[in-house]
Amino acid sequence: MDEIDDSMVEILYKNSGMRLDEWISMIQILNLDNQEKIIKFLMDHEGLTYRTARFIAFKVLLKQKSKKA
């Protein structure tokens, strides 16, 4: 991760009380595999901002992609 990612991860934990890996696990358990669905879920059900939800969605999809490779 780069410096911006580290900062986002810190802010995410500070604001939500959950670490990035916990958010990723939750999305994987829910079987959400589409960026728009992930963002919508996080905004509607978890109250996250678009920017934060998009960051999490990006990380989830990146992890899913690396597992398939």
RODO-2510 file (C-alpha; in nm, 4 decimals, decimal comma):
residues 69
     n   res          X          Y          Z
     1     m     0,0000     0,0000     0,0000
     2     d     0,1124     0,3528    -0,0587
     3     e     0,0940     0,6532     0,1725
     4     i    -0,2554     0,7535     0,0587
     5     d    -0,3849     0,4002     0,1192
     6     d    -0,2288     0,3968     0,4651
     7     s    -0,3984     0,7255     0,5464
     8     m    -0,7354     0,6011     0,4200
     9     v    -0,7008     0,2807     0,6242
    10     e    -0,6259     0,4820     0,9390
    11     i    -0,9209     0,7142     0,8807
    12     l    -1,1472     0,4179     0,8054
    13     y    -1,0580     0,2526     1,1356
    14     k    -1,0843     0,5773     1,3304
    15     n    -1,4299     0,6567     1,1898
    16     s    -1,5831     0,3087     1,1789
    17     g    -1,3968     0,1029     1,4371
    18     m    -1,3375    -0,1636     1,1724
    19     r    -1,0134    -0,2423     0,9924
    20     l    -0,9989    -0,2729     0,6142
    21     d    -0,9628    -0,6515     0,6298
    22     e    -1,2849    -0,6683     0,8343
    23     w    -1,4717    -0,4651     0,5723
    24     i    -1,3309    -0,6872     0,2969
    25     s    -1,4383    -1,0016     0,4842
    26     m    -1,7906    -0,8648     0,5320
    27     i    -1,8282    -0,7892     0,1606
    28     q    -1,6943    -1,1333     0,0692
    29     i    -1,9393    -1,3031     0,3083
    30     l    -2,2234    -1,1090     0,1443
    31     n    -2,0996    -1,2277    -0,1976
    32     l    -2,0981    -0,8776    -0,3443
    33     d    -1,8759    -0,8815    -0,6517
    34     n    -1,9759    -0,5682    -0,8385
    35     q    -1,8359    -0,2238    -0,7562
    36     e    -2,1726    -0,0489    -0,7772
    37     k    -2,3421    -0,3062    -0,5528
    38     i    -2,0630    -0,2843    -0,2956
    39     i    -2,0727     0,0952    -0,2888
    40     k    -2,4522     0,1021    -0,2660
    41     f    -2,4530    -0,1485     0,0203
    42     l    -2,1848     0,0364     0,2148
    43     m    -2,3527     0,3729     0,1709
    44     d    -2,7105     0,2552     0,2326
    45     h    -2,6536     0,0022     0,5113
    46     e    -2,3298     0,1127     0,6764
    47     g    -2,3619     0,4900     0,6348
    48     l    -2,0250     0,5340     0,4658
    49     t    -1,9457     0,8210     0,2332
    50     y    -1,9098     0,7568    -0,1380
    51     r    -1,5324     0,8062    -0,1230
    52     t    -1,4888     0,5598     0,1625
    53     a    -1,7247     0,3037     0,0074
    54     r    -1,5435     0,3329    -0,3252
    55     f    -1,2060     0,2789    -0,1559
    56     i    -1,3331    -0,0377     0,0133
    57     a    -1,4949    -0,1623    -0,3091
    58     f    -1,1685    -0,1081    -0,4969
    59     k    -0,9744    -0,3055    -0,2364
    60     v    -1,2307    -0,5890    -0,2343
    61     l    -1,2264    -0,6238    -0,6112
    62     l    -0,8468    -0,6016    -0,6207
    63     k    -0,8247    -0,8852    -0,3702
    64     q    -1,0783    -1,0937    -0,5652
    65     k    -0,8837    -1,0342    -0,8858
    66     s    -0,5551    -1,1396    -0,7268
    67     k    -0,7143    -1,4621    -0,6000
    68     k    -0,8294    -1,5522    -0,9512
    69     a    -0,4868    -1,4924    -1,1044
***
